[in-house]
Amino acid sequence: MDVRRTIGWNLRRLRVDRGLSQERLALEAEIDRSYVGRVERGRENVTVATLEALARVLSVNVSELFADVDSNGGRPPSLRSGRKRKVV
């Protein structure tokens, strides 16, 4: 797996683990939502500044985005679509 796909894979895994939508991650990292999607699909060459912003929002070290991926493990899951229920 190439580095861009590894970063995208880890980004999606970490984002979903934290229950963040692409839109929420992009908003908090101050980048475009469609850019986050392209990064997750391995279609973008990400700058160090963008990696730092994404890692900050995800509360991880930038090195987590470069972690080895088990390609036999299957694609990281998606978040359930739709709005989340409000907790009263």
N, C-alpha and C positions, 0 to 999 in steps of 0.2 A: 504494500500500500504506500502511495507517495505521501509526502509530508502534508500537502494541502488536504488530502482526504483524511489523514490521521487527525489533523487539527479539527476538521469539520465533524468527524465522528465523536471526538472527545467533547467538543463544544455542545453538540446535541445531547450527549449522555449527561453531561453536567447540568445543562439547562433543564432537561426533563426531570432529573433527580431533585432539583430544587423547585419544581413546579412552575417554572417561568415560561411564558409564551415567548415566541420570537419577538413579538411587538414589545413586551415589557422589558426584555433583555436589551433590545435596541434603544428603547427610550432611556433607560438608566445608563447605558454606555454612551449615549448621545451619538448614535449612528443610525443609518436607515434600516428599517426592518427587512427590506428586500436584500440588502447587503448581508444581513445575518443568514438569511436563507441560502444565499450563494456560497457563503463561507461554509455552512454546514454541508453543502453538496460538493465541496472541494473545488469550486469554480473560481475562487478569488485568491490572489496573493495578498495575504494580510500583512499590514505593517506592524511593527513592534508596538507602536502607540495603540493601535486597535486591539492587539492581543492583551496589552496591559489593561485597557478599559474593560474588555470582556472578563478577564480574570478578576478584576476588582469587583465587578458586579456579582460574579459567581462565588466570591470569597475564596479563591484558590490562588496558588502560585502559578505563574505563567507556564512553568514546566509541566503542569498537569495537562495542558492542552497538547503536549507532545508525547504523552504516555503511549507505550506500545498498545496496539489494539489486537485483540483476539478476533481475527477475521472469521473464525468458526462460531463465534458467539451470537451471530445474528445482528441485525440492525438495531440500534437503540430505539426504544418504543417512542410513540408519539404521545403527546398530551391529549386527553379527552377534549374534543372540540366543544365549543359553546362557552357560555359564561359560567363562572363558578357561583355556587349558591352562597348567599350572604349568611354569615353566622350571626345569630341573634343573641 
